[in-house]
Amino acid sequence: MKPFLLIIYFCFSLLAVCLTVYDKYAAKRKKTRIPEKTLFLTALFGGSLAMLFTMLVIRHKTGHKRFMVGLPVITLVQAVLNIFII
């Protein structure tokens, strides 16, 4: 994999983890939440796997089919695209 792609995936994965953890925190304390659109865009740009694992570990949005189906699909598409890029 090309180095710039690794950097992009790392940055978006880190962002995905931070946004997911903050959204869980905000949900518990009835604060302003992260929009689902923002979470999905972060996943699309490379944070899908990190976001999925984070959601499973902290049990956040695991009851939402939209996330539990959407994130694995995004991850699979990204993996296939990476194979073609390599």
GIZIGI-V470130 format. One record per residue. RES is the residue in one letter. SS is DSSP state (alpha for helix, beta for strand, coil for the rest). Layout:
RES|SS + RES|SS
This chain:
M|coil + K|coil + P|alpha + F|alpha + L|alpha + L|alpha + I|alpha + I|alpha + Y|alpha + F|alpha + C|alpha + F|alpha + S|alpha + L|alpha + L|alpha + A|alpha + V|alpha + C|alpha + L|alpha + T|alpha + V|alpha + Y|alpha + D|alpha + K|alpha + Y|alpha + A|alpha + A|alpha + K|alpha + R|coil + K|coil + K|coil + T|coil + R|coil + I|coil + P|coil + E|alpha + K|alpha + T|alpha + L|alpha + F|alpha + L|alpha + T|alpha + A|alpha + L|alpha + F|alpha + G|alpha + G|alpha + S|alpha + L|alpha + A|alpha + M|alpha + L|alpha + F|alpha + T|alpha + M|alpha + L|alpha + V|alpha + I|alpha + R|coil + H|coil + K|coil + T|coil + G|coil + H|coil + K|alpha + R|alpha + F|alpha + M|alpha + V|alpha + G|alpha + L|alpha + P|alpha + V|alpha + I|alpha + T|alpha + L|alpha + V|alpha + Q|alpha + A|alpha + V|alpha + L|alpha + N|alpha + I|alpha + F|alpha + I|alpha + I|coil
